[in-house]
Amino acid sequence: MVRVMSRGTGWVAALALVASVNLAGAAPIAEGTTKGPETPAEKVRKDLDKSVSIEITEQPLTLAMNQLRDQTKINIIVDRLMLNQMGIDPESVPVTVNLKDVKLRTALRTILTPQNLSFAVIGDTVLVSTDDMCMQRQMRQRINVDVEKTEVGVVLRKLARDTGTNLVIDPKLVKEIATPVTISLEEVPFEDAVRTLTELSDLKVVRIGRNVLFICNEARAAKMRQDPEFHPNPNPGGGPVPFEGIPRQGIQILPGINVGPTGGPGGPLAPPGIELPAPPPVQTIPPAPPQAPNPR
């Protein structure tokens, strides 16, 4: 029996409590199959391709998202905490659109792109936040895995279906993905679960961009990791990395905290369009002069 279930993380639970919505877990599927009942994430993805017509005139972003949620019956949640930390007030960002018979995902892009925002499917929820945080939340969503002597390919495909994430398996791995695995994980981030499963079957994971996981053998993984095209430098100048929540040199960068050239704190991040004053000069105390030896 394969039992892979996605769980809402703490941030989703808090947002869902505000919005009075609940995250649903995915139903188990039978051993040896790759398809089963439609998962919440699959349903949301399918609903995003449905046509909608919407007319909004000078309405705050939150009201615009509420209108879409009421019209489509999809759990659309605005990540207010992150937007506020980025200096964006969703209650004051004006939205004006007039769209007819367009896909829901197109309508969301049209509304969010001018504000430098994005969205991601997480469980049965569509999260509206910054692009970086959407990718981070999706890859770090908590899941449970409980399988016994089940092909790793079956488990990986089930994980992708349950979480709505982009997971690609190298088609050359015919024998490797048939490796049976037995594992029980509880409340672990999605990406950590994928890496653990692949290690059990002598496979590797390569992150392409920020939201695609590619499963391949060790030789191909090593070659891809040396190719800079698969790992674009977010800051070619080599200075502080301005992406919140992205690990660097073993340090978890918290939102609103900059990173110095050596990976340590480098001062607060300014919201878009706002310049912070220069930090005060650091006063140094010269070392005390050496004491003369006592005369005898």
TORKOL-4160 file (C-alpha; in steps of 0.2 Angstrom, whole numbers, padded with zeros to 4 digits, m for minus):
296
<pt num="1" X="0000" Y="0000" Z="0000"/>
<pt num="2" X="0006" Y="0017" Z="m0005"/>
<pt num="3" X="0001" Y="0031" Z="0007"/>
<pt num="4" X="0008" Y="0048" Z="0002"/>
<pt num="5" X="m0001" Y="0063" Z="0009"/>
<pt num="6" X="0002" Y="0082" Z="0009"/>
<pt num="7" X="0000" Y="0092" Z="0024"/>
<pt num="8" X="m0003" Y="0111" Z="0026"/>
<pt num="9" X="0012" Y="0119" Z="0034"/>
<pt num="10" X="0011" Y="0131" Z="0048"/>
<pt num="11" X="0010" Y="0147" Z="0037"/>
<pt num="12" X="m0004" Y="0139" Z="0027"/>
<pt num="13" X="m0014" Y="0134" Z="0043"/>
<pt num="14" X="m0012" Y="0152" Z="0049"/>
<pt num="15" X="m0018" Y="0160" Z="0033"/>
<pt num="16" X="m0032" Y="0147" Z="0031"/>
<pt num="17" X="m0038" Y="0151" Z="0048"/>
<pt num="18" X="m0040" Y="0169" Z="0043"/>
<pt num="19" X="m0048" Y="0164" Z="0027"/>
<pt num="20" X="m0059" Y="0151" Z="0035"/>
<pt num="21" X="m0053" Y="0137" Z="0023"/>
<pt num="22" X="m0045" Y="0120" Z="0027"/>
<pt num="23" X="m0032" Y="0111" Z="0017"/>
<pt num="24" X="m0037" Y="0094" Z="0012"/>
<pt num="25" X="m0025" Y="0079" Z="0012"/>
<pt num="26" X="m0023" Y="0068" Z="m0003"/>
<pt num="27" X="m0031" Y="0051" Z="m0004"/>
<pt num="28" X="m0020" Y="0035" Z="m0005"/>
<pt num="29" X="m0018" Y="0025" Z="m0021"/>
<pt num="30" X="m0015" Y="0007" Z="m0024"/>
<pt num="31" X="0002" Y="m0001" Z="m0026"/>
<pt num="32" X="0010" Y="m0001" Z="m0043"/>
<pt num="33" X="m0002" Y="0013" Z="m0050"/>
<pt num="34" X="0003" Y="0030" Z="m0055"/>
<pt num="35" X="m0015" Y="0037" Z="m0057"/>
<pt num="36" X="m0029" Y="0038" Z="m0044"/>
<pt num="37" X="m0043" Y="0049" Z="m0038"/>
<pt num="38" X="m0040" Y="0067" Z="m0043"/>
<pt num="39" X="m0030" Y="0076" Z="m0029"/>
<pt num="40" X="m0034" Y="0093" Z="m0023"/>
<pt num="41" X="m0018" Y="0100" Z="m0032"/>
<pt num="42" X="m0023" Y="0092" Z="m0048"/>
<pt num="43" X="m0041" Y="0100" Z="m0047"/>
<pt num="44" X="m0034" Y="0117" Z="m0043"/>
<pt num="45" X="m0022" Y="0116" Z="m0058"/>
<pt num="46" X="m0037" Y="0110" Z="m0069"/>
<pt num="47" X="m0048" Y="0125" Z="m0063"/>
<pt num="48" X="m0034" Y="0137" Z="m0067"/>
<pt num="49" X="m0036" Y="0133" Z="m0085"/>
<pt num="50" X="m0055" Y="0137" Z="m0085"/>
<pt num="51" X="m0061" Y="0152" Z="m0093"/>
<pt num="52" X="m0067" Y="0167" Z="m0083"/>
<pt num="53" X="m0073" Y="0185" Z="m0086"/>
<pt num="54" X="m0069" Y="0198" Z="m0073"/>
<pt num="55" X="m0071" Y="0217" Z="m0072"/>
<pt num="56" X="m0062" Y="0226" Z="m0058"/>
<pt num="57" X="m0061" Y="0245" Z="m0056"/>
<pt num="58" X="m0049" Y="0253" Z="m0044"/>
<pt num="59" X="m0051" Y="0239" Z="m0031"/>
<pt num="60" X="m0038" Y="0234" Z="m0018"/>
<pt num="61" X="m0028" Y="0218" Z="m0022"/>
<pt num="62" X="m0037" Y="0209" Z="m0007"/>
<pt num="63" X="m0054" Y="0213" Z="m0014"/>
<pt num="64" X="m0049" Y="0208" Z="m0031"/>
<pt num="65" X="m0043" Y="0191" Z="m0025"/>
<pt num="66" X="m0059" Y="0189" Z="m0015"/>
<pt num="67" X="m0069" Y="0192" Z="m0030"/>
<pt num="68" X="m0060" Y="0179" Z="m0040"/>
<pt num="69" X="m0061" Y="0167" Z="m0025"/>
<pt num="70" X="m0080" Y="0169" Z="m0024"/>
<pt num="71" X="m0082" Y="0168" Z="m0043"/>
<pt num="72" X="m0071" Y="0152" Z="m0045"/>
<pt num="73" X="m0073" Y="0144" Z="m0028"/>
<pt num="74" X="m0054" Y="0141" Z="m0027"/>
<pt num="75" X="m0045" Y="0145" Z="m0011"/>
<pt num="76" X="m0035" Y="0160" Z="m0016"/>
<pt num="77" X="m0025" Y="0167" Z="m0001"/>
<pt num="78" X="m0014" Y="0183" Z="m0001"/>
<pt num="79" X="0002" Y="0181" Z="0009"/>
<pt num="80" X="m0001" Y="0197" Z="0018"/>
<pt num="81" X="0014" Y="0195" Z="0031"/>
<pt num="82" X="0027" Y="0193" Z="0017"/>
<pt num="83" X="0019" Y="0207" Z="0007"/>
<pt num="84" X="0020" Y="0219" Z="0022"/>
<pt num="85" X="0038" Y="0214" Z="0025"/>
<pt num="86" X="0042" Y="0219" Z="0007"/>
<pt num="87" X="0033" Y="0236" Z="0009"/>
<pt num="88" X="0018" Y="0231" Z="0000"/>
<pt num="89" X="0001" Y="0234" Z="0007"/>
<pt num="90" X="m0012" Y="0223" Z="m0002"/>
<pt num="91" X="m0026" Y="0234" Z="0005"/>
<pt num="92" X="m0020" Y="0249" Z="m0004"/>
<pt num="93" X="m0013" Y="0241" Z="m0021"/>
<pt num="94" X="m0026" Y="0246" Z="m0034"/>
<pt num="95" X="m0032" Y="0234" Z="m0047"/>
<pt num="96" X="m0041" Y="0238" Z="m0063"/>
<pt num="97" X="m0044" Y="0225" Z="m0076"/>
<pt num="98" X="m0057" Y="0220" Z="m0089"/>
<pt num="99" X="m0055" Y="0203" Z="m0095"/>
<pt num="100" X="m0067" Y="0192" Z="m0105"/>
<pt num="101" X="m0066" Y="0173" Z="m0108"/>
<pt num="102" X="m0048" Y="0171" Z="m0102"/>
<pt num="103" X="m0040" Y="0157" Z="m0092"/>
<pt num="104" X="m0040" Y="0160" Z="m0073"/>
<pt num="105" X="m0021" Y="0158" Z="m0073"/>
<pt num="106" X="m0020" Y="0172" Z="m0086"/>
<pt num="107" X="m0031" Y="0183" Z="m0076"/>
<pt num="108" X="m0020" Y="0181" Z="m0061"/>
<pt num="109" X="m0005" Y="0184" Z="m0071"/>
<pt num="110" X="m0013" Y="0200" Z="m0078"/>
<pt num="111" X="m0017" Y="0206" Z="m0060"/>
<pt num="112" X="m0001" Y="0201" Z="m0051"/>
<pt num="113" X="0013" Y="0204" Z="m0064"/>
<pt num="114" X="0012" Y="0223" Z="m0063"/>
<pt num="115" X="0014" Y="0222" Z="m0044"/>
<pt num="116" X="0029" Y="0210" Z="m0046"/>
<pt num="117" X="0019" Y="0197" Z="m0038"/>
<pt num="118" X="0016" Y="0179" Z="m0042"/>
<pt num="119" X="0005" Y="0163" Z="m0037"/>
<pt num="120" X="0008" Y="0145" Z="m0033"/>
<pt num="121" X="m0003" Y="0130" Z="m0031"/>
<pt num="122" X="0000" Y="0122" Z="m0014"/>
<pt num="123" X="m0012" Y="0108" Z="m0010"/>
<pt num="124" X="m0030" Y="0115" Z="m0013"/>
<pt num="125" X="m0024" Y="0133" Z="m0011"/>
<pt num="126" X="m0018" Y="0146" Z="m0023"/>
<pt num="127" X="m0005" Y="0157" Z="m0014"/>
<pt num="128" X="m0002" Y="0175" Z="m0019"/>
<pt num="129" X="0015" Y="0181" Z="m0014"/>
<pt num="130" X="0032" Y="0187" Z="m0021"/>
<pt num="131" X="0039" Y="0175" Z="m0035"/>
<pt num="132" X="0053" Y="0169" Z="m0024"/>
<pt num="133" X="0042" Y="0165" Z="m0009"/>
<pt num="134" X="0029" Y="0156" Z="m0020"/>
<pt num="135" X="0043" Y="0144" Z="m0026"/>
<pt num="136" X="0051" Y="0143" Z="m0008"/>
<pt num="137" X="0034" Y="0139" Z="0000"/>
<pt num="138" X="0030" Y="0126" Z="m0014"/>
<pt num="139" X="0046" Y="0117" Z="m0012"/>
<pt num="140" X="0046" Y="0117" Z="0007"/>
<pt num="141" X="0028" Y="0112" Z="0010"/>
<pt num="142" X="0026" Y="0098" Z="0023"/>
<pt num="143" X="0021" Y="0080" Z="0018"/>
<pt num="144" X="0019" Y="0063" Z="0025"/>
<pt num="145" X="0026" Y="0047" Z="0016"/>
<pt num="146" X="0022" Y="0030" Z="0021"/>
<pt num="147" X="0027" Y="0016" Z="0008"/>
<pt num="148" X="0032" Y="m0002" Z="0009"/>
<pt num="149" X="0041" Y="m0011" Z="m0005"/>
<pt num="150" X="0034" Y="0001" Z="m0018"/>
<pt num="151" X="0043" Y="0007" Z="m0034"/>
<pt num="152" X="0051" Y="0023" Z="m0031"/>
<pt num="153" X="0045" Y="0030" Z="m0048"/>
<pt num="154" X="0027" Y="0027" Z="m0042"/>
<pt num="155" X="0030" Y="0036" Z="m0026"/>
<pt num="156" X="0038" Y="0051" Z="m0034"/>
<pt num="157" X="0024" Y="0053" Z="m0047"/>
<pt num="158" X="0012" Y="0052" Z="m0033"/>
<pt num="159" X="0021" Y="0066" Z="m0023"/>
<pt num="160" X="0021" Y="0077" Z="m0038"/>
<pt num="161" X="0002" Y="0074" Z="m0041"/>
<pt num="162" X="m0002" Y="0078" Z="m0022"/>
<pt num="163" X="0009" Y="0093" Z="m0021"/>
<pt num="164" X="0006" Y="0101" Z="m0038"/>
<pt num="165" X="0025" Y="0103" Z="m0040"/>
<pt num="166" X="0036" Y="0101" Z="m0056"/>
<pt num="167" X="0045" Y="0085" Z="m0054"/>
<pt num="168" X="0053" Y="0077" Z="m0070"/>
<pt num="169" X="0061" Y="0059" Z="m0071"/>
<pt num="170" X="0074" Y="0056" Z="m0084"/>
<pt num="171" X="0066" Y="0043" Z="m0096"/>
<pt num="172" X="0082" Y="0034" Z="m0097"/>
<pt num="173" X="0080" Y="0028" Z="m0079"/>
<pt num="174" X="0070" Y="0012" Z="m0083"/>
<pt num="175" X="0077" Y="0000" Z="m0071"/>
<pt num="176" X="0081" Y="0013" Z="m0057"/>
<pt num="177" X="0064" Y="0020" Z="m0055"/>
<pt num="178" X="0058" Y="0002" Z="m0053"/>
<pt num="179" X="0068" Y="0000" Z="m0037"/>
<pt num="180" X="0057" Y="m0004" Z="m0022"/>
<pt num="181" X="0058" Y="0007" Z="m0007"/>
<pt num="182" X="0051" Y="0006" Z="0011"/>
<pt num="183" X="0051" Y="0022" Z="0020"/>
<pt num="184" X="0040" Y="0032" Z="0033"/>
<pt num="185" X="0042" Y="0051" Z="0034"/>
<pt num="186" X="0031" Y="0063" Z="0044"/>
<pt num="187" X="0030" Y="0082" Z="0042"/>
<pt num="188" X="0045" Y="0084" Z="0031"/>
<pt num="189" X="0048" Y="0097" Z="0017"/>
<pt num="190" X="0043" Y="0091" Z="0000"/>
<pt num="191" X="0061" Y="0093" Z="m0007"/>
<pt num="192" X="0069" Y="0084" Z="0007"/>
<pt num="193" X="0057" Y="0069" Z="0005"/>
<pt num="194" X="0061" Y="0068" Z="m0014"/>
<pt num="195" X="0080" Y="0069" Z="m0010"/>
<pt num="196" X="0078" Y="0055" Z="0003"/>
<pt num="197" X="0068" Y="0044" Z="m0009"/>
<pt num="198" X="0081" Y="0046" Z="m0023"/>
<pt num="199" X="0096" Y="0042" Z="m0012"/>
<pt num="200" X="0087" Y="0025" Z="m0007"/>
<pt num="201" X="0088" Y="0021" Z="m0026"/>
<pt num="202" X="0105" Y="0028" Z="m0030"/>
<pt num="203" X="0097" Y="0042" Z="m0040"/>
<pt num="204" X="0101" Y="0061" Z="m0038"/>
<pt num="205" X="0090" Y="0077" Z="m0039"/>
<pt num="206" X="0095" Y="0093" Z="m0048"/>
<pt num="207" X="0085" Y="0109" Z="m0045"/>
<pt num="208" X="0083" Y="0117" Z="m0062"/>
<pt num="209" X="0079" Y="0136" Z="m0059"/>
<pt num="210" X="0069" Y="0137" Z="m0043"/>
<pt num="211" X="0054" Y="0126" Z="m0045"/>
<pt num="212" X="0059" Y="0111" Z="m0056"/>
<pt num="213" X="0066" Y="0095" Z="m0049"/>
<pt num="214" X="0075" Y="0084" Z="m0061"/>
<pt num="215" X="0078" Y="0065" Z="m0056"/>
<pt num="216" X="0093" Y="0057" Z="m0065"/>
<pt num="217" X="0108" Y="0046" Z="m0061"/>
<pt num="218" X="0124" Y="0052" Z="m0052"/>
<pt num="219" X="0134" Y="0055" Z="m0068"/>
<pt num="220" X="0121" Y="0066" Z="m0077"/>
<pt num="221" X="0118" Y="0075" Z="m0060"/>
<pt num="222" X="0136" Y="0080" Z="m0058"/>
<pt num="223" X="0137" Y="0086" Z="m0076"/>
<pt num="224" X="0122" Y="0097" Z="m0074"/>
<pt num="225" X="0128" Y="0104" Z="m0058"/>
<pt num="226" X="0143" Y="0110" Z="m0067"/>
<pt num="227" X="0133" Y="0119" Z="m0081"/>
<pt num="228" X="0129" Y="0137" Z="m0075"/>
<pt num="229" X="0114" Y="0137" Z="m0086"/>
<pt num="230" X="0105" Y="0126" Z="m0074"/>
<pt num="231" X="0110" Y="0137" Z="m0059"/>
<pt num="232" X="0108" Y="0155" Z="m0065"/>
<pt num="233" X="0117" Y="0167" Z="m0053"/>
<pt num="234" X="0103" Y="0178" Z="m0045"/>
<pt num="235" X="0115" Y="0192" Z="m0042"/>
<pt num="236" X="0129" Y="0192" Z="m0055"/>
<pt num="237" X="0138" Y="0207" Z="m0047"/>
<pt num="238" X="0143" Y="0195" Z="m0033"/>
<pt num="239" X="0136" Y="0206" Z="m0019"/>
<pt num="240" X="0122" Y="0202" Z="m0006"/>
<pt num="241" X="0109" Y="0190" Z="m0012"/>
<pt num="242" X="0092" Y="0200" Z="m0011"/>
<pt num="243" X="0081" Y="0184" Z="m0011"/>
<pt num="244" X="0071" Y="0181" Z="0005"/>
<pt num="245" X="0071" Y="0163" Z="0012"/>
<pt num="246" X="0084" Y="0156" Z="0001"/>
<pt num="247" X="0098" Y="0146" Z="0010"/>
<pt num="248" X="0116" Y="0152" Z="0007"/>
<pt num="249" X="0131" Y="0144" Z="0014"/>
<pt num="250" X="0121" Y="0135" Z="0027"/>
<pt num="251" X="0112" Y="0150" Z="0033"/>
<pt num="252" X="0093" Y="0153" Z="0032"/>
<pt num="253" X="0091" Y="0170" Z="0026"/>
<pt num="254" X="0075" Y="0177" Z="0035"/>
<pt num="255" X="0064" Y="0190" Z="0026"/>
<pt num="256" X="0070" Y="0207" Z="0028"/>
<pt num="257" X="0088" Y="0202" Z="0032"/>
<pt num="258" X="0102" Y="0205" Z="0020"/>
<pt num="259" X="0117" Y="0195" Z="0018"/>
<pt num="260" X="0135" Y="0201" Z="0018"/>
<pt num="261" X="0148" Y="0195" Z="0006"/>
<pt num="262" X="0154" Y="0181" Z="0018"/>
<pt num="263" X="0136" Y="0175" Z="0021"/>
<pt num="264" X="0134" Y="0185" Z="0038"/>
<pt num="265" X="0121" Y="0198" Z="0041"/>
<pt num="266" X="0123" Y="0213" Z="0030"/>
<pt num="267" X="0110" Y="0225" Z="0036"/>
<pt num="268" X="0091" Y="0226" Z="0033"/>
<pt num="269" X="0084" Y="0225" Z="0016"/>
<pt num="270" X="0075" Y="0241" Z="0010"/>
<pt num="271" X="0057" Y="0239" Z="0002"/>
<pt num="272" X="0056" Y="0242" Z="m0016"/>
<pt num="273" X="0058" Y="0260" Z="m0020"/>
<pt num="274" X="0065" Y="0265" Z="m0003"/>
<pt num="275" X="0083" Y="0269" Z="0001"/>
<pt num="276" X="0089" Y="0266" Z="0019"/>
<pt num="277" X="0101" Y="0279" Z="0027"/>
<pt num="278" X="0119" Y="0274" Z="0027"/>
<pt num="279" X="0124" Y="0265" Z="0043"/>
<pt num="280" X="0134" Y="0275" Z="0056"/>
<pt num="281" X="0152" Y="0273" Z="0056"/>
<pt num="282" X="0160" Y="0259" Z="0067"/>
<pt num="283" X="0170" Y="0266" Z="0080"/>
<pt num="284" X="0186" Y="0256" Z="0084"/>
<pt num="285" X="0196" Y="0257" Z="0100"/>
<pt num="286" X="0215" Y="0256" Z="0098"/>
<pt num="287" X="0223" Y="0242" Z="0108"/>
<pt num="288" X="0232" Y="0248" Z="0124"/>
<pt num="289" X="0250" Y="0250" Z="0123"/>
<pt num="290" X="0261" Y="0237" Z="0130"/>
<pt num="291" X="0266" Y="0239" Z="0148"/>
<pt num="292" X="0284" Y="0242" Z="0152"/>
<pt num="293" X="0292" Y="0229" Z="0163"/>
<pt num="294" X="0294" Y="0233" Z="0182"/>
<pt num="295" X="0311" Y="0239" Z="0187"/>
<pt num="296" X="0320" Y="0228" Z="0199"/>
